[in-house]
Amino acid sequence: MIRTLVFALIIVSTGFAHAANKEGRFVQKDNLFPRVQVNTSLGKIVIDLDRSRAPLTVNNFLTYVVNGDYKGSVFHRVERDEVNEKDFVIQGGGYDKDYDGMFERKPIFNESGNGLKNEMYSVAMAYQDNKPHSGTRQFFFNMDDNNHLNPGRGWGFAVFGNVTEGYETLDKIMQVETGYNKKLGYSFIPKTAVIIYSIEILPVEEL
């Protein structure tokens, strides 16, 4: 099973006229570990982001968040490694419920060499096949220790955060029925869309 070369489906962007009016680098700019809550149709997920290791990726992600760009997007990839009977990834953020591509900003530099690993419940930036610096808005949750997604002789996938709450939501998403989607051309597409209603930035925790 080829699982790494199809990691980011190419988005046909229809919203290049969309203009960003807020930048993620100014969101809690003195906080190295901002937190966000992903509100989905199956529950909530809290992510601790890591600006200390992945500043470009975190700020890019927060730019989409603070401008509301993830509202109405879906998790289009829920994939399990049936051969080894292991969960693999949950990927989303790039398509609407009709599986049409959503607005993309400029691609960012791949920060996969930051020392963070694609371990269970980590969050990483997706990119197009064989184009390691093509990541824009799609991200994925590692649902197993996916060591083969870490950098080696080549580029890996940049981890930029970890899930701290909402494991049960991710488990629910992994259980949704998937099948072949003619528009996208893949068989790991949920038959009933799992929608991201919003991603909100959480207040800084008091120490």
Buried (B, 14 or more C-beta within 10 A) or exposed (E): EEBEEBBBBEBEBEEEEBEEEEBBBEBBEEEEBBBBBBBBBBBBBBBBBBBEBBBBBBBBBBBBBBBEBBBBBBBBBBBBBEEEEEBBBBBBBBBBBEBEBBBBBEBBEBBBEBEBBBBBBBBBBBBBEEEBEBBBBBBBBBBBBBEEBBBEEEBBBBBBBBBEEBBEBBEBBBEBEBEEBEEBEBEBBBEEBBBBBBBBBEEEEEE
